[in-house]
Amino acid sequence: MHEDRHPHDAGLTGPPPGTPIRNITFRLQDLPRVRELAESEARGAGMPEEAVGDFVIAVNEVATNAVTHGHVEARARMWADGDDVLVEVHDRGAWKPGPMPGSVGGMGLWVARMLSSDLDLRVGAGGSTVIMRFPAK
């Protein structure tokens, strides 16, 4: 797993031009739609059925963090990259460090990191962006 923090670069990354992208702008009440989109993207990419649930959990954790700790509105983008699926979640909030020892909750990024094959975190004045990679096949 990989986690990089680039304080100067919190902008969006993205797929190569012409790559089909699934895109959703969401708020807290829209999280069920984010999970539905994640499940659809995983299945459409041919992800093994036993991996779909973990994919949806990771996406939900990061999306939930974005709208509860970042900003009231966030955006998720998903696309295929060879045999992988990439997910990018961006919010315009300020980065806050993870949970303190003994705290309850605050483990969403850790869960996503454990479930993805790669996780990149970019933070800065423009907000926070989490990019996750998952094997599709």
Secondary structure, 3 states (H helix, E strand, C coil): CCCCECCCCCCCCCCCCCCCCEEEEECHHHHHHHHHHHHHHHHHCCCCHHHHHHHHHHHHHHHHHHHHHHCCCEEEEEEEECCEEEEEEEECCCCCCCCCCCCCCCCHHHHHHHHCCEEEEEEECCEEEEEEEEECC
